[in-house]
Amino acid sequence: MTPTILQEDGYRYFFFSREEPRMHVHVVCAEGEAKFWLEPQIDLAKNYRLSRRQLKHIEQVIEANYATFVNAWKTHFRNRSDRDH
């Protein structure tokens, strides 16, 4: 399962349900994809074919929607752990 948190300017922001526990978000568009850590601060983890300009734009979107990403992560993984127990 890959919940989409946001779609904006041709970018899809999402996370995978079964991945590492450190809070992060994946971003994909026609030109490539990236992964950004949300903790302990917003930081680029991986980049595949995106330009510096695109990465800067993505980072600004993440900053502007930070609470949305964190709340979606916490809600999704809290609900998963409730079902798993």
Contacts in CASP RR format, 6 or more apart in sequence:
PFRMAT RR
TARGET T0000
AUTHOR 0000-0000-0000
METHOD contacts of the structure
MODEL  1
MTPTILQEDGYRYFFFSREEPRMHVHVVCAEGEAKFWLEPQIDLAKNYRL
SRRQLKHIEQVIEANYATFVNAWKTHFRNRSDRDH
1 16 0 8 1.000
1 17 0 8 1.000
2 14 0 8 1.000
2 15 0 8 1.000
2 16 0 8 1.000
2 17 0 8 1.000
2 26 0 8 1.000
3 14 0 8 1.000
3 15 0 8 1.000
3 17 0 8 1.000
3 72 0 8 1.000
3 76 0 8 1.000
4 12 0 8 1.000
4 13 0 8 1.000
4 14 0 8 1.000
5 13 0 8 1.000
5 14 0 8 1.000
5 15 0 8 1.000
5 25 0 8 1.000
5 65 0 8 1.000
5 68 0 8 1.000
5 69 0 8 1.000
5 72 0 8 1.000
6 12 0 8 1.000
6 13 0 8 1.000
6 61 0 8 1.000
6 65 0 8 1.000
6 68 0 8 1.000
6 69 0 8 1.000
7 13 0 8 1.000
8 61 0 8 1.000
9 57 0 8 1.000
9 61 0 8 1.000
10 29 0 8 1.000
10 30 0 8 1.000
11 27 0 8 1.000
11 28 0 8 1.000
11 29 0 8 1.000
11 58 0 8 1.000
11 61 0 8 1.000
12 27 0 8 1.000
12 28 0 8 1.000
12 29 0 8 1.000
13 25 0 8 1.000
13 26 0 8 1.000
13 27 0 8 1.000
13 61 0 8 1.000
13 62 0 8 1.000
13 65 0 8 1.000
13 69 0 8 1.000
14 25 0 8 1.000
14 26 0 8 1.000
14 27 0 8 1.000
14 28 0 8 1.000
15 24 0 8 1.000
15 25 0 8 1.000
15 26 0 8 1.000
15 72 0 8 1.000
15 73 0 8 1.000
15 76 0 8 1.000
16 26 0 8 1.000
17 76 0 8 1.000
17 80 0 8 1.000
22 37 0 8 1.000
22 39 0 8 1.000
23 37 0 8 1.000
23 38 0 8 1.000
23 39 0 8 1.000
23 70 0 8 1.000
23 73 0 8 1.000
24 35 0 8 1.000
24 36 0 8 1.000
24 37 0 8 1.000
24 38 0 8 1.000
24 39 0 8 1.000
24 45 0 8 1.000
25 35 0 8 1.000
25 36 0 8 1.000
25 38 0 8 1.000
25 62 0 8 1.000
25 69 0 8 1.000
25 73 0 8 1.000
26 33 0 8 1.000
26 34 0 8 1.000
26 35 0 8 1.000
27 33 0 8 1.000
27 34 0 8 1.000
27 35 0 8 1.000
27 36 0 8 1.000
27 58 0 8 1.000
29 50 0 8 1.000
29 54 0 8 1.000
31 49 0 8 1.000
31 50 0 8 1.000
31 51 0 8 1.000
31 54 0 8 1.000
32 48 0 8 1.000
32 49 0 8 1.000
32 50 0 8 1.000
33 48 0 8 1.000
33 49 0 8 1.000
33 50 0 8 1.000
34 44 0 8 1.000
34 45 0 8 1.000
34 46 0 8 1.000
34 47 0 8 1.000
34 48 0 8 1.000
34 50 0 8 1.000
34 55 0 8 1.000
34 58 0 8 1.000
35 44 0 8 1.000
35 45 0 8 1.000
35 46 0 8 1.000
35 47 0 8 1.000
36 42 0 8 1.000
36 43 0 8 1.000
36 44 0 8 1.000
36 45 0 8 1.000
36 58 0 8 1.000
36 59 0 8 1.000
36 62 0 8 1.000
37 43 0 8 1.000
37 44 0 8 1.000
37 45 0 8 1.000
38 62 0 8 1.000
38 66 0 8 1.000
38 69 0 8 1.000
38 70 0 8 1.000
38 73 0 8 1.000
42 59 0 8 1.000
42 62 0 8 1.000
42 63 0 8 1.000
42 66 0 8 1.000
44 55 0 8 1.000
44 59 0 8 1.000
47 55 0 8 1.000
50 58 0 8 1.000
62 69 0 8 1.000
END
